[in-house]
Amino acid sequence: MNSTGILSTTVWQGTLGRADVLDGGAIDGAALGSLIGVTLIVLAGLGALVLIVAALAQVIRAVHLSEPARTRWVLTVVFAPVFGALAWFAVGNRLQAG
């Protein structure tokens, strides 16, 4: 309480303080767009990494592949990561030894 007996509230005003956020001054449109763009790029990169690791794990454990075929698939996934992983899930995973 202050000297008048009324509860006073303090407003924290840092670089992203409460007053800035409430009055809309914390982040402008360009900065928000950049933040969203970077976030999407990071999420896409993580998704691609998970896809590549999953494809390599499946290629290594595939019992229906001969050693030369397994080697070709591993090299495809390593040297053309996203394309190779997508190709494995689309085609290679369904091939049967014949």
C-alpha positions, -999 to 999 in steps of 0.1 A, spaced: 0 0 0 11 35 -6 6 66 16 -30 70 5 -39 35 15 -45 23 -21 -27 -7 -34 -2 3 -60 7 -19 -89 42 -17 -104 45 -23 -141 77 -40 -151 91 -24 -182 120 -43 -196 128 -49 -232 97 -70 -235 80 -56 -205 43 -59 -195 35 -24 -206 50 -30 -240 31 -62 -246 -2 -47 -235 1 -17 -257 13 -37 -287 48 -23 -289 67 -54 -280 73 -68 -315 66 -53 -349 52 -72 -379 86 -77 -396 102 -91 -364 72 -114 -359 74 -126 -395 111 -133 -391 104 -152 -359 77 -173 -375 100 -179 -406 129 -191 -385 106 -213 -364 92 -229 -395 126 -235 -410 138 -251 -377 107 -273 -376 112 -283 -412 148 -292 -406 139 -313 -375 112 -331 -396 137 -338 -423 162 -351 -398 136 -374 -383 126 -387 -417 163 -394 -427 171 -412 -394 139 -433 -397 147 -442 -433 183 -452 -425 171 -473 -395 146 -491 -418 171 -497 -446 196 -512 -421 169 -535 -406 153 -545 -439 157 -583 -442 145 -585 -478 175 -564 -491 207 -579 -504 239 -563 -492 245 -544 -525 209 -531 -525 212 -521 -488 244 -503 -496 228 -484 -525 198 -474 -504 221 -462 -476 242 -441 -500 210 -427 -516 196 -416 -483 230 -402 -472 239 -383 -504 203 -372 -513 188 -371 -478 152 -359 -482 148 -374 -517 164 -407 -507 143 -410 -476 111 -402 -494 121 -427 -522 127 -454 -496 93 -449 -480 76 -447 -514 93 -475 -532 122 -493 -514 102 -503 -484 78 -523 -505 103 -541 -528 105 -578 -522 136 -599 -530 129 -617 -563 
